[in-house]
């Protein structure tokens, strides 16, 4: 018969042998049973496609991406109309295509975590939102310049003719790629495990690596959104002909509301619920950009 081990270790991590004087520690992936005479395999909970919550978020992402593709098809079909021409076709197409991938981005958060998904989750999310928000910034500048160009002045007219706002997207995206490159080369994300948070479970978590660079990578799109919101808000008083600024302002307000709400909720949840909150926030903020900017035009 075995006896209880009391060598300063937790009962959960020990196995009782038939030898009264010998206690064997269970592997990290196992825990001891109630009688402390056998090691049991720990469960590895994660958000999967079979999970109702994971399935619901996956369906939302796929559905919204199809809706966005439908909006893009409408704009392409009616590319000769004044509404499409007045809103800069190139920027509109770039934003819609980017939003399609933004809605598909949460699919990377579903399923068993591994090193590849751990890296691509945050990198893909950061780069896609950088492209989307820099496109919104370019659209805002286009609206402002379109109004200012009616005022006598060679400089404004040159900016409009040279399509200077279109260079915002590659420049902003390049800066984000540099930040991501620094992150991956110095302290990239990696898979970590937590075997002591809950009895009988081992949680696989994505460690963000360098927290400083991680917050820089995620803070950069927020900085772009703040700049876009400020410019759009200041241009809301333009004549009704230039009401694009109102839609841009409201879409960015929804974007900020989602992520300001996300932060406290994210840090107050754990494990797969935390992943679900992040997925929902990506979907909600993308839907805010799509609905507020393009619904009135459709």
C-alpha positions, 0 to 999 in steps of 0.5 A: 500500500502507498502513503501520502508524499509530503516532500514540500511538493504539491500533491497534484504533481506527485505520484505514490509508488508501492515503495513507502519511501519513494515518491515519483514526480509526475511529468509536467503534462500529467497530474496525480489522481485522488489516491496519489498512486497514478499520473493522469493526462492533463486536459488541454483546453483551447478554442476550437472550431467544434466549440460553440463559441469558436464556431459562432465567431468563425461563422461571423468572420466568414459571413462578414467577409462575404458581405464585404466582398459583396460590397466590393462587387457593388462598387466595381459594378457601379464604378462609373457612378458619381458616388464611387468616383467621388470617393477615390476608387483606388482607396475604396478598393484597397480598404474593402479588400483589406477588410475582407482579410481583417474579417478572416484574420480571427480564424488564425486564433481558432484551433490548437495553438502552435508557434506558427499561429502564435507569430502570425496572429499578432503580425497579421492583425497588426499589418492588416489594421495598419493598411486599413487605418492608413487607407482611412487616413488617406481618404480623410486627407483626400476629402480635405484636399478636395475642398481646399483645392477650390481655394486659390493656391498652387500647393494644394492643387499640386498635392491633389494632382500628385495624389500625395495621400496615396503614398500614406498607405505604403509608408505607414505599412512599411513602418509597421513591417519594420516594427514587426521585423524588429520584434521577430528578430529580437524577441519573437512570440513563442508557445508557453504552457501553464500547468498550475493555473487549474487542477487537471488542465494544462493551458497552452498560451501564446507568449508575446515575447518582448512586451515593449515591442509588442505594445509598439506594434499594436499601438501604432495602428491606434496612433493612425486611428487617432490621427485619422479621427482628429482630421476627420472630426476637424473636417466634419464642418465641410459642406454637405457635398463633402459628407464623407468626413462624417462617415469616416469620423463615426466609423473611427469613433466605433473603432475606438469604442470597441478597443477601449471596451476591449482592454479591461474585458481582455485583461479580466478574462482567461484562457480561451475566453480571452482569445474569444474576446480578442477575436470578437473585438477584431470582428466588431471594429472591422464591422464598424469600419465597413458599416459606417463608411460603406452602408450609406453609399450602398 
